[in-house]
């Protein structure tokens, strides 16, 4: 039984590493602002089109930044959920054998 728990911990660590390597992004206004994150929901980069930044007012820029960040985090959540579902399915298959099923 402890072997299965140890294996589950190892799989969780492997999944975190995989998610660290998956890049997602969210952009608004046709790419005028782009936020890049990894699938563990860590923001890695924000780019703002220079011409857009010069013409946009502070409020517009702030609103669009929030939208771009939320889009990137939504993408990260989708990838994370997909990976978690796959890992859970594998784990339950292993746990079923642990209980003689």
PDB file as gemmi writes it, atoms N, CA and C in Angstrom:
CRYST1    1.000    1.000    1.000  90.00  90.00  90.00 P 1                      
ATOM      1  N   UNK A   1       0.833  -1.190   0.000  1.00  0.00           N  
ATOM      2  CA  UNK A   1       0.000   0.000   0.000  1.00  0.00           C  
ATOM      3  C   UNK A   1       0.877   1.254   0.000  1.00  0.00           C  
ATOM      4  N   UNK A   2       1.951   1.254   0.800  1.00  0.00           N  
ATOM      5  CA  UNK A   2       2.824   2.420   0.832  1.00  0.00           C  
ATOM      6  C   UNK A   2       3.543   2.605  -0.495  1.00  0.00           C  
ATOM      7  N   UNK A   3       3.792   1.498  -1.185  1.00  0.00           N  
ATOM      8  CA  UNK A   3       4.399   1.598  -2.506  1.00  0.00           C  
ATOM      9  C   UNK A   3       3.504   2.386  -3.451  1.00  0.00           C  
ATOM     10  N   UNK A   4       2.201   2.146  -3.371  1.00  0.00           N  
ATOM     11  CA  UNK A   4       1.246   2.851  -4.236  1.00  0.00           C  
ATOM     12  C   UNK A   4       1.194   4.330  -3.880  1.00  0.00           C  
ATOM     13  N   UNK A   5       1.253   4.653  -2.597  1.00  0.00           N  
ATOM     14  CA  UNK A   5       1.248   6.057  -2.190  1.00  0.00           C  
ATOM     15  C   UNK A   5       2.520   6.758  -2.654  1.00  0.00           C  
ATOM     16  N   UNK A   6       3.647   6.089  -2.520  1.00  0.00           N  
ATOM     17  CA  UNK A   6       4.912   6.648  -2.995  1.00  0.00           C  
ATOM     18  C   UNK A   6       4.868   6.865  -4.504  1.00  0.00           C  
ATOM     19  N   UNK A   7       4.306   5.903  -5.203  1.00  0.00           N  
ATOM     20  CA  UNK A   7       4.182   6.014  -6.662  1.00  0.00           C  
ATOM     21  C   UNK A   7       3.288   7.198  -7.036  1.00  0.00           C  
ATOM     22  N   UNK A   8       2.205   7.391  -6.277  1.00  0.00           N  
ATOM     23  CA  UNK A   8       1.310   8.522  -6.537  1.00  0.00           C  
ATOM     24  C   UNK A   8       2.036   9.843  -6.320  1.00  0.00           C  
ATOM     25  N   UNK A   9       2.869   9.930  -5.288  1.00  0.00           N  
ATOM     26  CA  UNK A   9       3.653  11.139  -5.038  1.00  0.00           C  
ATOM     27  C   UNK A   9       4.625  11.390  -6.179  1.00  0.00           C  
ATOM     28  N   UNK A  10       5.247  10.338  -6.654  1.00  0.00           N  
ATOM     29  CA  UNK A  10       6.178  10.478  -7.772  1.00  0.00           C  
ATOM     30  C   UNK A  10       5.449  10.975  -9.020  1.00  0.00           C  
ATOM     31  N   UNK A  11       4.275  10.415  -9.283  1.00  0.00           N  
ATOM     32  CA  UNK A  11       3.506  10.839 -10.458  1.00  0.00           C  
ATOM     33  C   UNK A  11       3.099  12.300 -10.349  1.00  0.00           C  
ATOM     34  N   UNK A  12       2.735  12.726  -9.139  1.00  0.00           N  
ATOM     35  CA  UNK A  12       2.354  14.125  -8.942  1.00  0.00           C  
ATOM     36  C   UNK A  12       3.551  15.041  -9.210  1.00  0.00           C  
ATOM     37  N   UNK A  13       4.728  14.642  -8.764  1.00  0.00           N  
ATOM     38  CA  UNK A  13       5.935  15.419  -9.030  1.00  0.00           C  
ATOM     39  C   UNK A  13       6.264  15.470 -10.510  1.00  0.00           C  
ATOM     40  N   UNK A  14       6.086  14.352 -11.184  1.00  0.00           N  
ATOM     41  CA  UNK A  14       6.319  14.300 -12.628  1.00  0.00           C  
ATOM     42  C   UNK A  14       5.330  15.199 -13.370  1.00  0.00           C  
ATOM     43  N   UNK A  15       4.074  15.207 -12.908  1.00  0.00           N  
ATOM     44  CA  UNK A  15       3.072  16.045 -13.548  1.00  0.00           C  
ATOM     45  C   UNK A  15       3.426  17.514 -13.380  1.00  0.00           C  
ATOM     46  N   UNK A  16       3.867  17.901 -12.199  1.00  0.00           N  
ATOM     47  CA  UNK A  16       4.252  19.297 -11.970  1.00  0.00           C  
ATOM     48  C   UNK A  16       5.377  19.692 -12.919  1.00  0.00           C  
ATOM     49  N   UNK A  17       6.354  18.825 -13.083  1.00  0.00           N  
ATOM     50  CA  UNK A  17       7.454  19.118 -14.004  1.00  0.00           C  
ATOM     51  C   UNK A  17       6.945  19.262 -15.434  1.00  0.00           C  
ATOM     52  N   UNK A  18       6.020  18.363 -15.832  1.00  0.00           N  
ATOM     53  CA  UNK A  18       5.440  18.449 -17.184  1.00  0.00           C  
ATOM     54  C   UNK A  18       4.716  19.772 -17.362  1.00  0.00           C  
ATOM     55  N   UNK A  19       3.932  20.159 -16.359  1.00  0.00           N  
ATOM     56  CA  UNK A  19       3.171  21.400 -16.461  1.00  0.00           C  
ATOM     57  C   UNK A  19       4.093  22.617 -16.486  1.00  0.00           C  
ATOM     58  N   UNK A  20       5.230  22.537 -15.804  1.00  0.00           N  
ATOM     59  CA  UNK A  20       6.204  23.626 -15.866  1.00  0.00           C  
ATOM     60  C   UNK A  20       6.708  23.830 -17.290  1.00  0.00           C  
ATOM     61  N   UNK A  21       6.743  22.757 -18.068  1.00  0.00           N  
ATOM     62  CA  UNK A  21       7.263  22.825 -19.424  1.00  0.00           C  
ATOM     63  C   UNK A  21       6.229  23.177 -20.481  1.00  0.00           C  
ATOM     64  N   UNK A  22       4.966  23.258 -20.090  1.00  0.00           N  
ATOM     65  CA  UNK A  22       3.904  23.584 -21.047  1.00  0.00           C  
ATOM     66  C   UNK A  22       3.668  25.091 -21.015  1.00  0.00           C  
ATOM     67  N   UNK A  23       3.759  25.733 -22.161  1.00  0.00           N  
ATOM     68  CA  UNK A  23       3.568  27.179 -22.264  1.00  0.00           C  
ATOM     69  C   UNK A  23       2.188  27.478 -22.849  1.00  0.00           C  
ATOM     70  N   UNK A  24       1.496  28.402 -22.209  1.00  0.00           N  
ATOM     71  CA  UNK A  24       0.194  28.859 -22.686  1.00  0.00           C  
ATOM     72  C   UNK A  24       0.245  30.377 -22.780  1.00  0.00           C  
ATOM     73  N   UNK A  25      -0.707  30.953 -23.504  1.00  0.00           N  
ATOM     74  CA  UNK A  25      -0.715  32.412 -23.593  1.00  0.00           C  
ATOM     75  C   UNK A  25      -2.128  32.934 -23.751  1.00  0.00           C  
ATOM     76  N   UNK A  26      -2.269  34.180 -23.417  1.00  0.00           N  
ATOM     77  CA  UNK A  26      -3.524  34.890 -23.615  1.00  0.00           C  
ATOM     78  C   UNK A  26      -3.195  36.229 -24.231  1.00  0.00           C  
ATOM     79  N   UNK A  27      -3.939  36.590 -25.261  1.00  0.00           N  
ATOM     80  CA  UNK A  27      -3.675  37.886 -25.885  1.00  0.00           C  
ATOM     81  C   UNK A  27      -4.988  38.600 -26.146  1.00  0.00           C  
ATOM     82  N   UNK A  28      -4.890  39.917 -26.237  1.00  0.00           N  
ATOM     83  CA  UNK A  28      -6.062  40.761 -26.482  1.00  0.00           C  
ATOM     84  C   UNK A  28      -5.732  41.771 -27.565  1.00  0.00           C  
ATOM     85  N   UNK A  29      -6.789  42.311 -28.135  1.00  0.00           N  
ATOM     86  CA  UNK A  29      -6.652  43.346 -29.161  1.00  0.00           C  
ATOM     87  C   UNK A  29      -5.713  42.919 -30.287  1.00  0.00           C  
ATOM     88  N   UNK A  30      -5.912  41.686 -30.755  1.00  0.00           N  
ATOM     89  CA  UNK A  30      -5.117  41.194 -31.867  1.00  0.00           C  
ATOM     90  C   UNK A  30      -3.632  41.054 -31.564  1.00  0.00           C  
ATOM     91  N   UNK A  31      -3.311  40.759 -30.309  1.00  0.00           N  
ATOM     92  CA  UNK A  31      -1.926  40.558 -29.928  1.00  0.00           C  
ATOM     93  C   UNK A  31      -1.223  41.803 -29.426  1.00  0.00           C  
ATOM     94  N   UNK A  32      -1.978  42.872 -29.198  1.00  0.00           N  
ATOM     95  CA  UNK A  32      -1.338  44.091 -28.692  1.00  0.00           C  
ATOM     96  C   UNK A  32      -0.797  43.893 -27.279  1.00  0.00           C  
ATOM     97  N   UNK A  33      -1.443  43.007 -26.525  1.00  0.00           N  
ATOM     98  CA  UNK A  33      -0.926  42.591 -25.222  1.00  0.00           C  
ATOM     99  C   UNK A  33      -0.977  41.071 -25.192  1.00  0.00           C  
ATOM    100  N   UNK A  34       0.143  40.445 -24.863  1.00  0.00           N  
ATOM    101  CA  UNK A  34       0.207  38.991 -24.764  1.00  0.00           C  
ATOM    102  C   UNK A  34       0.860  38.615 -23.444  1.00  0.00           C  
ATOM    103  N   UNK A  35       0.205  37.706 -22.735  1.00  0.00           N  
ATOM    104  CA  UNK A  35       0.723  37.188 -21.473  1.00  0.00           C  
ATOM    105  C   UNK A  35       1.035  35.715 -21.676  1.00  0.00           C  
ATOM    106  N   UNK A  36       2.242  35.322 -21.301  1.00  0.00           N  
ATOM    107  CA  UNK A  36       2.670  33.935 -21.414  1.00  0.00           C  
ATOM    108  C   UNK A  36       2.854  33.379 -20.010  1.00  0.00           C  
ATOM    109  N   UNK A  37       2.363  32.152 -19.818  1.00  0.00           N  
ATOM    110  CA  UNK A  37       2.476  31.487 -18.522  1.00  0.00           C  
ATOM    111  C   UNK A  37       2.802  30.022 -18.766  1.00  0.00           C  
ATOM    112  N   UNK A  38       3.109  29.302 -17.695  1.00  0.00           N  
ATOM    113  CA  UNK A  38       3.204  27.856 -17.832  1.00  0.00           C  
ATOM    114  C   UNK A  38       1.916  27.246 -17.306  1.00  0.00           C  
ATOM    115  N   UNK A  39       1.752  25.961 -17.480  1.00  0.00           N  
ATOM    116  CA  UNK A  39       0.497  25.310 -17.100  1.00  0.00           C  
ATOM    117  C   UNK A  39       0.347  25.188 -15.586  1.00  0.00           C  
ATOM    118  N   UNK A  40       1.377  25.555 -14.826  1.00  0.00           N  
ATOM    119  CA  UNK A  40       1.262  25.640 -13.369  1.00  0.00           C  
ATOM    120  C   UNK A  40       0.812  27.030 -12.933  1.00  0.00           C  
ATOM    121  N   UNK A  41       0.361  27.832 -13.877  1.00  0.00           N  
ATOM    122  CA  UNK A  41      -0.201  29.165 -13.634  1.00  0.00           C  
ATOM    123  C   UNK A  41       0.831  30.160 -13.128  1.00  0.00           C  
ATOM    124  N   UNK A  42       2.047  30.049 -13.626  1.00  0.00           N  
ATOM    125  CA  UNK A  42       3.096  31.005 -13.300  1.00  0.00           C  
ATOM    126  C   UNK A  42       3.308  31.895 -14.523  1.00  0.00           C  
ATOM    127  N   UNK A  43       3.067  33.205 -14.345  1.00  0.00           N  
ATOM    128  CA  UNK A  43       3.267  34.150 -15.438  1.00  0.00           C  
ATOM    129  C   UNK A  43       4.756  34.224 -15.745  1.00  0.00           C  
ATOM    130  N   UNK A  44       5.102  34.078 -17.024  1.00  0.00           N  
ATOM    131  CA  UNK A  44       6.499  34.074 -17.426  1.00  0.00           C  
ATOM    132  C   UNK A  44       6.896  35.313 -18.211  1.00  0.00           C  
ATOM    133  N   UNK A  45       5.932  35.892 -18.933  1.00  0.00           N  
ATOM    134  CA  UNK A  45       6.282  37.016 -19.783  1.00  0.00           C  
ATOM    135  C   UNK A  45       5.028  37.818 -20.121  1.00  0.00           C  
ATOM    136  N   UNK A  46       5.203  39.127 -20.241  1.00  0.00           N  
ATOM    137  CA  UNK A  46       4.135  40.006 -20.707  1.00  0.00           C  
ATOM    138  C   UNK A  46       4.740  40.903 -21.773  1.00  0.00           C  
ATOM    139  N   UNK A  47       4.097  40.927 -22.938  1.00  0.00           N  
ATOM    140  CA  UNK A  47       4.556  41.831 -23.990  1.00  0.00           C  
ATOM    141  C   UNK A  47       3.424  42.779 -24.360  1.00  0.00           C  
ATOM    142  N   UNK A  48       3.806  44.023 -24.571  1.00  0.00           N  
ATOM    143  CA  UNK A  48       2.844  45.056 -24.963  1.00  0.00           C  
ATOM    144  C   UNK A  48       3.397  45.735 -26.204  1.00  0.00           C  
ATOM    145  N   UNK A  49       2.570  45.782 -27.231  1.00  0.00           N  
ATOM    146  CA  UNK A  49       2.956  46.451 -28.466  1.00  0.00           C  
ATOM    147  C   UNK A  49       3.313  47.904 -28.155  1.00  0.00           C  
ATOM    148  N   UNK A  50       4.487  48.322 -28.596  1.00  0.00           N  
ATOM    149  CA  UNK A  50       4.987  49.651 -28.260  1.00  0.00           C  
ATOM    150  C   UNK A  50       4.081  50.773 -28.763  1.00  0.00           C  
ATOM    151  N   UNK A  51       3.600  50.659 -29.981  1.00  0.00           N  
ATOM    152  CA  UNK A  51       2.732  51.695 -30.536  1.00  0.00           C  
ATOM    153  C   UNK A  51       1.417  51.764 -29.758  1.00  0.00           C  
ATOM    154  N   UNK A  52       0.890  50.592 -29.396  1.00  0.00           N  
ATOM    155  CA  UNK A  52      -0.347  50.563 -28.617  1.00  0.00           C  
ATOM    156  C   UNK A  52      -0.143  51.206 -27.249  1.00  0.00           C  
ATOM    157  N   UNK A  53       0.989  50.933 -26.624  1.00  0.00           N  
ATOM    158  CA  UNK A  53       1.258  51.471 -25.293  1.00  0.00           C  
ATOM    159  C   UNK A  53       1.319  53.000 -25.327  1.00  0.00           C  
ATOM    160  N   UNK A  54       1.836  53.550 -26.407  1.00  0.00           N  
ATOM    161  CA  UNK A  54       1.933  55.004 -26.526  1.00  0.00           C  
ATOM    162  C   UNK A  54       0.564  55.658 -26.682  1.00  0.00           C  
ATOM    163  N   UNK A  55      -0.361  54.965 -27.355  1.00  0.00           N  
ATOM    164  CA  UNK A  55      -1.661  55.588 -27.621  1.00  0.00           C  
ATOM    165  C   UNK A  55      -2.725  55.244 -26.579  1.00  0.00           C  
ATOM    166  N   UNK A  56      -2.545  54.175 -25.822  1.00  0.00           N  
ATOM    167  CA  UNK A  56      -3.553  53.736 -24.851  1.00  0.00           C  
ATOM    168  C   UNK A  56      -3.465  54.568 -23.579  1.00  0.00           C  
ATOM    169  N   UNK A  57      -4.623  54.772 -22.964  1.00  0.00           N  
ATOM    170  CA  UNK A  57      -4.585  55.433 -21.664  1.00  0.00           C  
ATOM    171  C   UNK A  57      -4.415  54.377 -20.567  1.00  0.00           C  
ATOM    172  N   UNK A  58      -4.107  54.823 -19.385  1.00  0.00           N  
ATOM    173  CA  UNK A  58      -3.789  53.941 -18.263  1.00  0.00           C  
ATOM    174  C   UNK A  58      -4.925  52.971 -17.969  1.00  0.00           C  
ATOM    175  N   UNK A  59      -6.145  53.462 -17.931  1.00  0.00           N  
ATOM    176  CA  UNK A  59      -7.299  52.614 -17.613  1.00  0.00           C  
ATOM    177  C   UNK A  59      -7.495  51.516 -18.656  1.00  0.00           C  
ATOM    178  N   UNK A  60      -7.385  51.878 -19.921  1.00  0.00           N  
ATOM    179  CA  UNK A  60      -7.529  50.897 -21.004  1.00  0.00           C  
ATOM    180  C   UNK A  60      -6.440  49.831 -20.907  1.00  0.00           C  
ATOM    181  N   UNK A  61      -5.221  50.271 -20.666  1.00  0.00           N  
ATOM    182  CA  UNK A  61      -4.094  49.352 -20.551  1.00  0.00           C  
ATOM    183  C   UNK A  61      -4.303  48.385 -19.386  1.00  0.00           C  
ATOM    184  N   UNK A  62      -4.737  48.891 -18.247  1.00  0.00           N  
ATOM    185  CA  UNK A  62      -4.975  48.049 -17.080  1.00  0.00           C  
ATOM    186  C   UNK A  62      -6.077  47.026 -17.335  1.00  0.00           C  
ATOM    187  N   UNK A  63      -7.171  47.458 -17.944  1.00  0.00           N  
ATOM    188  CA  UNK A  63      -8.282  46.542 -18.242  1.00  0.00           C  
ATOM    189  C   UNK A  63      -7.844  45.431 -19.190  1.00  0.00           C  
ATOM    190  N   UNK A  64      -7.102  45.788 -20.218  1.00  0.00           N  
ATOM    191  CA  UNK A  64      -6.661  44.794 -21.188  1.00  0.00           C  
ATOM    192  C   UNK A  64      -5.612  43.855 -20.597  1.00  0.00           C  
ATOM    193  N   UNK A  65      -4.778  44.362 -19.698  1.00  0.00           N  
ATOM    194  CA  UNK A  65      -3.804  43.497 -19.018  1.00  0.00           C  
ATOM    195  C   UNK A  65      -4.533  42.433 -18.203  1.00  0.00           C  
ATOM    196  N   UNK A  66      -5.561  42.842 -17.482  1.00  0.00           N  
ATOM    197  CA  UNK A  66      -6.333  41.889 -16.679  1.00  0.00           C  
ATOM    198  C   UNK A  66      -6.955  40.832 -17.589  1.00  0.00           C  
ATOM    199  N   UNK A  67      -7.523  41.243 -18.705  1.00  0.00           N  
ATOM    200  CA  UNK A  67      -8.117  40.286 -19.641  1.00  0.00           C  
ATOM    201  C   UNK A  67      -7.071  39.306 -20.174  1.00  0.00           C  
ATOM    202  N   UNK A  68      -5.909  39.801 -20.553  1.00  0.00           N  
ATOM    203  CA  UNK A  68      -4.862  38.936 -21.106  1.00  0.00           C  
ATOM    204  C   UNK A  68      -4.354  37.958 -20.048  1.00  0.00           C  
ATOM    205  N   UNK A  69      -4.151  38.438 -18.827  1.00  0.00           N  
ATOM    206  CA  UNK A  69      -3.701  37.551 -17.751  1.00  0.00           C  
ATOM    207  C   UNK A  69      -4.749  36.476 -17.498  1.00  0.00           C  
ATOM    208  N   UNK A  70      -6.007  36.861 -17.428  1.00  0.00           N  
ATOM    209  CA  UNK A  70      -7.066  35.879 -17.178  1.00  0.00           C  
ATOM    210  C   UNK A  70      -7.172  34.850 -18.297  1.00  0.00           C  
ATOM    211  N   UNK A  71      -6.970  35.274 -19.531  1.00  0.00           N  
ATOM    212  CA  UNK A  71      -6.986  34.319 -20.649  1.00  0.00           C  
ATOM    213  C   UNK A  71      -5.845  33.314 -20.526  1.00  0.00           C  
ATOM    214  N   UNK A  72      -4.667  33.796 -20.185  1.00  0.00           N  
ATOM    215  CA  UNK A  72      -3.519  32.898 -20.033  1.00  0.00           C  
ATOM    216  C   UNK A  72      -3.752  31.919 -18.887  1.00  0.00           C  
ATOM    217  N   UNK A  73      -4.272  32.412 -17.767  1.00  0.00           N  
ATOM    218  CA  UNK A  73      -4.516  31.542 -16.618  1.00  0.00           C  
ATOM    219  C   UNK A  73      -5.633  30.539 -16.909  1.00  0.00           C  
ATOM    220  N   UNK A  74      -6.608  30.941 -17.710  1.00  0.00           N  
ATOM    221  CA  UNK A  74      -7.670  30.007 -18.111  1.00  0.00           C  
ATOM    222  C   UNK A  74      -7.096  28.876 -18.965  1.00  0.00           C  
ATOM    223  N   UNK A  75      -6.207  29.222 -19.883  1.00  0.00           N  
ATOM    224  CA  UNK A  75      -5.543  28.202 -20.696  1.00  0.00           C  
ATOM    225  C   UNK A  75      -4.734  27.259 -19.803  1.00  0.00           C  
ATOM    226  N   UNK A  76      -4.022  27.829 -18.840  1.00  0.00           N  
ATOM    227  CA  UNK A  76      -3.219  27.019 -17.918  1.00  0.00           C  
ATOM    228  C   UNK A  76      -4.115  26.075 -17.118  1.00  0.00           C  
ATOM    229  N   UNK A  77      -5.241  26.571 -16.660  1.00  0.00           N  
ATOM    230  CA  UNK A  77      -6.181  25.742 -15.894  1.00  0.00           C  
ATOM    231  C   UNK A  77      -6.711  24.593 -16.742  1.00  0.00           C  
ATOM    232  N   UNK A  78      -7.030  24.863 -17.994  1.00  0.00           N  
ATOM    233  CA  UNK A  78      -7.526  23.808 -18.891  1.00  0.00           C  
ATOM    234  C   UNK A  78      -6.493  22.699 -19.069  1.00  0.00           C  
ATOM    235  N   UNK A  79      -5.246  23.083 -19.289  1.00  0.00           N  
ATOM    236  CA  UNK A  79      -4.177  22.082 -19.456  1.00  0.00           C  
ATOM    237  C   UNK A  79      -3.988  21.309 -18.154  1.00  0.00           C  
ATOM    238  N   UNK A  80      -3.972  22.023 -17.045  1.00  0.00           N  
ATOM    239  CA  UNK A  80      -3.778  21.397 -15.736  1.00  0.00           C  
ATOM    240  C   UNK A  80      -4.887  20.391 -15.432  1.00  0.00           C  
ATOM    241  N   UNK A  81      -6.125  20.766 -15.706  1.00  0.00           N  
ATOM    242  CA  UNK A  81      -7.253  19.858 -15.460  1.00  0.00           C  
ATOM    243  C   UNK A  81      -7.169  18.614 -16.330  1.00  0.00           C  
ATOM    244  N   UNK A  82      -6.778  18.779 -17.568  1.00  0.00           N  
ATOM    245  CA  UNK A  82      -6.643  17.640 -18.470  1.00  0.00           C  
ATOM    246  C   UNK A  82      -5.575  16.674 -17.956  1.00  0.00           C  
ATOM    247  N   UNK A  83      -4.438  17.232 -17.546  1.00  0.00           N  
ATOM    248  CA  UNK A  83      -3.358  16.397 -17.004  1.00  0.00           C  
ATOM    249  C   UNK A  83      -3.785  15.717 -15.708  1.00  0.00           C  
ATOM    250  N   UNK A  84      -4.471  16.456 -14.849  1.00  0.00           N  
ATOM    251  CA  UNK A  84      -4.916  15.899 -13.570  1.00  0.00           C  
ATOM    252  C   UNK A  84      -5.917  14.771 -13.797  1.00  0.00           C  
ATOM    253  N   UNK A  85      -6.810  14.940 -14.743  1.00  0.00           N  
ATOM    254  CA  UNK A  85      -7.793  13.901 -15.042  1.00  0.00           C  
ATOM    255  C   UNK A  85      -7.097  12.630 -15.524  1.00  0.00           C  
ATOM    256  N   UNK A  86      -6.097  12.786 -16.367  1.00  0.00           N  
ATOM    257  CA  UNK A  86      -5.360  11.623 -16.871  1.00  0.00           C  
ATOM    258  C   UNK A  86      -4.611  10.931 -15.738  1.00  0.00           C  
ATOM    259  N   UNK A  87      -3.985  11.715 -14.874  1.00  0.00           N  
ATOM    260  CA  UNK A  87      -3.247  11.131 -13.761  1.00  0.00           C  
ATOM    261  C   UNK A  87      -4.205  10.431 -12.790  1.00  0.00           C  
ATOM    262  N   UNK A  88      -5.336  11.044 -12.512  1.00  0.00           N  
ATOM    263  CA  UNK A  88      -6.311  10.453 -11.597  1.00  0.00           C  
ATOM    264  C   UNK A  88      -6.842   9.146 -12.152  1.00  0.00           C  
ATOM    265  N   UNK A  89      -7.103   9.120 -13.441  1.00  0.00           N  
ATOM    266  CA  UNK A  89      -7.588   7.893 -14.074  1.00  0.00           C  
ATOM    267  C   UNK A  89      -6.567   6.776 -13.906  1.00  0.00           C  
ATOM    268  N   UNK A  90      -5.293   7.108 -14.136  1.00  0.00           N  
ATOM    269  CA  UNK A  90      -4.232   6.109 -13.962  1.00  0.00           C  
ATOM    270  C   UNK A  90      -4.122   5.662 -12.513  1.00  0.00           C  
ATOM    271  N   UNK A  91      -4.248   6.604 -11.594  1.00  0.00           N  
ATOM    272  CA  UNK A  91      -4.120   6.267 -10.179  1.00  0.00           C  
ATOM    273  C   UNK A  91      -5.273   5.377  -9.718  1.00  0.00           C  
ATOM    274  N   UNK A  92      -6.492   5.685 -10.142  1.00  0.00           N  
ATOM    275  CA  UNK A  92      -7.623   4.861  -9.725  1.00  0.00           C  
ATOM    276  C   UNK A  92      -7.520   3.466 -10.308  1.00  0.00           C  
ATOM    277  N   UNK A  93      -6.970   3.364 -11.501  1.00  0.00           N  
ATOM    278  CA  UNK A  93      -6.738   2.041 -12.057  1.00  0.00           C  
ATOM    279  C   UNK A  93      -5.784   1.263 -11.198  1.00  0.00           C  
ATOM    280  N   UNK A  94      -4.729   1.931 -10.727  1.00  0.00           N  
ATOM    281  CA  UNK A  94      -3.756   1.275  -9.839  1.00  0.00           C  
ATOM    282  C   UNK A  94      -4.371   0.977  -8.476  1.00  0.00           C  
ATOM    283  N   UNK A  95      -5.175   1.886  -7.945  1.00  0.00           N  
ATOM    284  CA  UNK A  95      -5.783   1.669  -6.629  1.00  0.00           C  
ATOM    285  C   UNK A  95      -6.795   0.539  -6.653  1.00  0.00           C  
ATOM    286  N   UNK A  96      -7.472   0.383  -7.787  1.00  0.00           N  
ATOM    287  CA  UNK A  96      -8.423  -0.728  -7.904  1.00  0.00           C  
ATOM    288  C   UNK A  96      -7.733  -2.056  -7.704  1.00  0.00           C  
ATOM    289  N   UNK A  97      -6.524  -2.192  -8.238  1.00  0.00           N  
ATOM    290  CA  UNK A  97      -5.752  -3.411  -8.041  1.00  0.00           C  
ATOM    291  C   UNK A  97      -5.300  -3.562  -6.605  1.00  0.00           C  
ATOM    292  N   UNK A  98      -5.102  -2.452  -5.930  1.00  0.00           N  
ATOM    293  CA  UNK A  98      -4.643  -2.487  -4.541  1.00  0.00           C  
ATOM    294  C   UNK A  98      -5.726  -3.077  -3.634  1.00  0.00           C  
ATOM    295  N   UNK A  99      -6.993  -2.868  -3.977  1.00  0.00           N  
ATOM    296  CA  UNK A  99      -8.090  -3.357  -3.163  1.00  0.00           C  
ATOM    297  C   UNK A  99      -8.691  -4.651  -3.705  1.00  0.00           C  
ATOM    298  N   UNK A 100      -7.980  -5.296  -4.594  1.00  0.00           N  
ATOM    299  CA  UNK A 100      -8.406  -6.592  -5.109  1.00  0.00           C  
ATOM    300  C   UNK A 100      -9.517  -6.527  -6.139  1.00  0.00           C  
ATOM    301  N   UNK A 101      -9.673  -5.376  -6.768  1.00  0.00           N  
ATOM    302  CA  UNK A 101     -10.723  -5.241  -7.776  1.00  0.00           C  
ATOM    303  C   UNK A 101     -10.155  -5.378  -9.168  1.00  0.00           C  
TER     304      UNK A 101                                                      
END                                                                             
